[in-house]
Amino acid sequence: MSILSRFKQGILIAATGAVLGVASAGSASAQQCPDWQLNGIPISTDAETAWVPQQYTMFAGGGLDLSQCGEIPGHGYITAAPNFSISYDARNMGRDLEFRVESACDTTLLINDATAQWSFNDDTNGLNPAIRLSQAQSGRYDVWVGTYSNTPCQATLITETFEYQPPVCPDWSLGGAQLNMVTGQTETRPVVAGGSVNMFDNQCGIQAHGYVAQAPDFSLYFDPQGQVSTLDISVQGSCDTLLLVNDPNTNWVFNDDSNDLQPRIEIGDAVAGRYDIWVGTFGSATCDATINVSAYAPGGMPPGGGNSGK
């Protein structure tokens, strides 16, 4: 557990009554990116109280372009300081904690949780975002409600607890459309990129973002035939796509935007076995795409110019 995580879990915020308003945007001019240490409007709640939805009215949006903030996931416009800093007591109930927004405009949601991990969502419910944290632990949750455009609007943040439900995550065991390949071959297939699994929620233990299906789109069975080979996987889509691969040793490999808005993964010295491949999207909408998979030995041309655990 990191020092930041321990610090956030130890913060106690005094309870307040009904909260109306938004954290000051004045600090945004001095800040490049969201900073949970700036503190938002303090709220105190617990797993039992939030069994009944708790509502907090506010103005969504801000002057910071989240897409320019590197390691922090997401897009849209927010303030530097959180809108709310919520002190949550799980009361050893093991419940899921959901944050959602209701608004007449296109809003986004960014959370820094009690373990100092970031989660982002856009458009789960129409144009409104929602994030459900599985078995949320006690601690401080800093919440930013942003807007997709740079125009602020009125919004309502809602917190609610639910009985625990295991998160839906990419599952290689479900299998995808079968591809068979040896070194020297290339396969090109159409695919609908995206899915309902929100990797921005950071609930799956996979270093990735965007939206994918639960089952892989393809299961590639690769035989290098004794040659040292490179697997080259790339996507061309009509939207901002991404690639997620689970290799024969069940390691995850992710890429977004190697070629402008299109992803590419090269796996050197690729071992024999099964590679499960997801073609995802950065946004929640699906789109038509084409995947190209090539296997080549040293001296071979990539497209455009062992023992296993499965």
C-alpha positions in Angstrom: 0.0 0.0 0.0 1.4 3.4 -1.0 2.0 6.4 1.4 -0.7 8.3 -0.5 -3.1 5.4 -0.1 -2.5 5.2 3.7 -2.9 9.0 3.9 -6.2 9.1 2.0 -7.6 6.3 4.1 -6.8 8.1 7.3 -8.4 11.4 6.4 -11.5 12.2 8.3 -13.9 14.8 7.0 -16.5 16.4 9.2 -20.1 15.7 8.2 -22.0 18.5 6.5 -25.6 19.0 5.7 -27.1 19.3 2.3 -24.4 20.6 -0.1 -25.1 23.1 -2.8 -22.5 24.5 -5.0 -19.1 23.6 -6.5 -15.5 23.7 -5.4 -13.8 26.9 -6.2 -12.4 27.0 -9.7 -10.0 29.8 -8.8 -7.1 27.4 -8.3 -7.5 26.0 -11.8 -5.4 28.8 -13.3 -2.4 27.7 -11.1 -2.9 24.0 -11.7 -2.3 21.9 -14.9 -4.2 18.8 -13.7 -6.6 17.6 -11.1 -5.1 17.5 -7.6 -7.0 15.7 -4.8 -4.9 17.4 -2.2 -6.7 20.7 -3.0 -9.8 19.3 -1.3 -13.4 19.6 -2.4 -16.6 20.3 -0.5 -16.6 17.9 2.4 -19.2 15.2 2.7 -19.5 12.3 5.1 -21.5 9.2 4.4 -21.5 5.5 5.0 -22.6 2.2 3.5 -25.9 2.2 5.3 -26.8 5.8 4.8 -26.0 5.6 1.0 -28.3 2.6 0.7 -30.8 5.4 0.0 -29.4 7.5 -2.9 -27.7 10.7 -1.6 -28.0 13.7 -4.0 -25.7 16.8 -4.2 -26.4 19.6 -6.7 -23.6 21.5 -8.3 -22.3 23.1 -11.5 -20.3 20.6 -13.7 -17.3 21.6 -15.7 -14.2 23.8 -15.4 -11.3 25.3 -17.3 -8.9 22.3 -17.3 -8.7 20.0 -20.4 -8.4 16.6 -18.8 -7.1 15.0 -22.0 -3.9 16.9 -21.5 -3.1 15.4 -18.1 -1.1 12.4 -19.0 -1.3 9.7 -16.4 -4.8 10.7 -15.3 -7.4 9.0 -17.4 -10.3 10.7 -19.2 -11.3 13.7 -21.2 -13.6 16.7 -20.9 -13.3 19.9 -18.8 -13.0 20.0 -15.0 -11.6 22.1 -12.2 -8.2 21.5 -10.5 -9.8 20.9 -7.1 -12.3 18.1 -6.6 -15.9 19.2 -6.5 -16.5 16.9 -3.5 -14.2 15.1 -1.0 -16.3 12.3 0.4 -15.4 10.6 3.6 -16.9 7.1 3.3 -17.3 4.5 6.1 -17.8 1.0 4.6 -19.0 -0.3 8.0 -17.5 -3.7 7.1 -20.5 -4.4 4.9 -18.6 -5.1 1.7 -21.0 -3.1 -0.5 -20.3 -1.6 -3.9 -20.3 2.2 -4.0 -21.7 3.9 -7.0 -21.3 7.5 -8.1 -23.5 8.7 -11.0 -24.5 12.1 -12.4 -27.8 13.4 -13.7 -27.7 16.5 -15.9 -29.2 18.0 -19.1 -25.7 18.3 -20.7 -23.0 15.8 -21.6 -21.1 15.2 -18.3 -18.1 13.2 -17.3 -17.0 11.7 -13.9 -13.5 11.4 -12.4 -12.8 9.8 -9.0 -9.6 9.4 -7.0 -10.5 6.7 -4.5 -9.4 5.7 -1.0 -6.4 3.9 -2.4 -5.4 6.9 -4.5 -6.4 5.1 -7.8 -8.1 7.1 -10.6 -11.3 6.0 -12.3 -13.1 7.8 -15.2 -16.4 7.4 -17.0 -18.3 9.1 -19.7 -21.8 8.2 -21.1 -22.8 5.1 -19.2 -26.3 6.3 -18.9 -27.0 8.2 -22.1 -24.8 11.3 -21.9 -24.4 10.9 -18.1 -21.6 9.0 -16.4 -21.5 6.4 -13.6 -18.8 4.6 -11.8 -19.4 1.6 -9.4 -16.5 0.7 -7.2 -16.6 -3.0 -6.1 -16.5 -3.5 -2.3 -15.4 0.0 -1.7 -13.3 0.4 1.4 -13.4 3.1 4.0 -11.6 6.3 3.2 -11.7 9.5 1.2 -13.1 9.6 -2.3 -12.4 12.8 -4.3 -14.9 13.4 -7.1 -14.8 15.7 -10.1 -17.9 16.2 -12.3 -16.8 17.6 -15.7 -18.4 18.4 -19.0 -17.5 17.0 -22.4 -17.5 20.5 -23.9 -16.0 23.5 -22.1 -19.4 24.9 -21.2 -20.4 24.3 -17.6 -23.9 23.2 -16.6 -26.1 22.3 -13.6 -25.8 18.7 -12.5 -26.6 16.4 -9.6 -24.1 13.9 -8.2 -25.7 10.8 -6.7 -24.0 8.3 -4.4 -25.6 5.0 -3.6 -24.5 1.6 -2.2 -25.4 -1.8 -3.6 -24.9 -5.4 -2.6 -21.6 -6.7 -3.9 -21.5 -7.9 -7.5 -18.2 -9.1 -9.0 -17.0 -6.7 -11.6 -17.3 -7.7 -15.3 -13.9 -7.9 -16.8 -12.2 -9.2 -19.9 -12.1 -13.0 -19.7 -9.8 -14.9 -22.0 -11.4 -18.2 -21.1 -14.5 -17.3 -23.0 -12.6 -17.5 -26.3 -13.1 -15.5 -29.5 -13.3 -16.2 -33.2 -10.5 -18.7 -34.0 -7.4 -17.7 -36.0 -4.6 -20.1 -36.9 -1.3 -18.8 -38.0 2.3 -19.9 -38.6 5.3 -17.7 -39.3 5.1 -16.0 -42.6 1.4 -15.6 -42.7 -0.9 -12.6 -42.4 -4.6 -12.4 -41.5 -7.0 -9.5 -42.0 -10.5 -9.6 -40.5 -13.3 -7.1 -40.0 -14.4 -6.5 -36.4 -16.8 -4.3 -34.5 -14.5 -2.5 -32.0 -15.6 -1.8 -28.4 -18.0 -3.3 -25.9 -19.7 -2.7 -22.5 -16.7 -3.5 -20.2 -15.5 -0.1 -18.9 -11.7 -0.4 -18.3 -11.6 3.2 -17.0 -13.3 1.9 -13.8 -10.0 0.3 -12.8 -11.7 -2.7 -11.3 -10.1 -5.5 -13.3 -6.4 -5.3 -12.3 -5.4 -4.7 -15.9 -3.3 -1.7 -16.9 -5.6 -0.5 -19.7 -8.4 1.9 -20.5 -11.3 2.3 -22.9 -14.2 -0.1 -23.6 -14.0 -3.7 -24.7 -16.2 -6.8 -24.8 -16.0 -9.4 -22.0 -15.0 -12.2 -24.4 -12.1 -11.7 -26.7 -12.8 -10.8 -30.3 -10.3 -13.3 -31.6 -8.3 -16.3 -30.2 -5.1 -16.6 -32.3 -3.4 -20.0 -32.2 0.2 -19.4 -33.2 2.9 -21.8 -34.2 6.3 -20.3 -35.0 7.5 -23.6 -36.3 10.9 -23.4 -34.5 11.6 -19.9 -35.8 12.3 -16.7 -33.8 9.2 -14.8 -34.8 7.5 -11.4 -34.2 3.7 -11.1 -34.0 2.5 -7.8 -35.4 -1.1 -6.8 -34.5 -2.6 -3.6 -35.7 -6.1 -2.0 -36.2 -7.6 0.5 -38.5 -11.0 1.8 -37.4 -13.5 4.6 -38.1 -13.0 5.8 -34.5 -10.3 5.9 -31.8 -9.5 2.2 -31.3 -7.3 0.3 -28.9 -5.8 -3.2 -28.5 -5.7 -5.6 -25.5 -3.9 -9.0 -25.8 -3.6 -11.8 -23.3 -0.6 -13.9 -24.3 0.0 -17.7 -23.9 1.5 -17.1 -20.4 -1.7 -15.1 -19.5 0.2 -11.8 -19.5 -1.7 -8.7 -20.5 -0.4 -6.3 -23.3 -2.2 -3.0 -24.1 -1.8 -0.3 -26.7 -3.6 2.9 -27.6 -2.7 5.3 -30.4 0.7 4.0 -31.7 -0.4 5.1 -35.1 -2.3 8.4 -34.5 -5.7 7.2 -33.1 -5.0 3.5 -34.1 -3.2 0.9 -32.0 -0.4 -1.5 -32.8 1.3 -4.3 -30.7 4.5 -6.0 -31.7 5.4 -9.1 -29.7 9.0 -10.1 -30.3 10.2 -13.7 -30.0 6.5 -14.8 -29.8 6.0 -18.2 -28.2 3.7 -20.9 -29.5 0.2 -20.9 -28.0 -3.0 -18.9 -27.8 -3.2 -15.2 -28.0 -6.6 -13.7 -27.1 -7.2 -10.3 -28.7 -9.7 -7.6 -27.9 -10.3 -4.6 -30.2 -11.7 -1.8 -28.0 -12.6 1.8 -28.3 -11.5 4.9 -26.3 -15.1 6.1 -26.1 -18.2 4.1 -25.2 -19.6 3.8 -28.8 -18.7 0.9 -31.0 -17.4 1.3 -34.5 -16.4 -0.7 -37.5 -12.7 -1.7 -37.8 -10.2 -4.0 -39.4 -7.6 -6.0 -37.6 -4.4 -7.1 -39.3 -2.2 -9.9 -37.7 1.1 -10.8 -39.2 3.9 -13.2 -38.1 7.4 -12.8 -39.5 10.9 -14.1 -38.8 14.0 -11.9 -38.8 14.4 -10.5 -42.3 10.7 -10.8 -43.0 8.6 -7.7 -43.7 6.0 -6.5 -41.1 2.7 -5.3 -42.5 3.1 -1.9 -44.2 6.6 -1.6 -44.9 7.9 -22.3 -25.5 5.8 -23.4 -22.8 2.4 -21.7 -22.4 -0.2 -21.3 -19.7 -3.1 -21.7 -22.1 
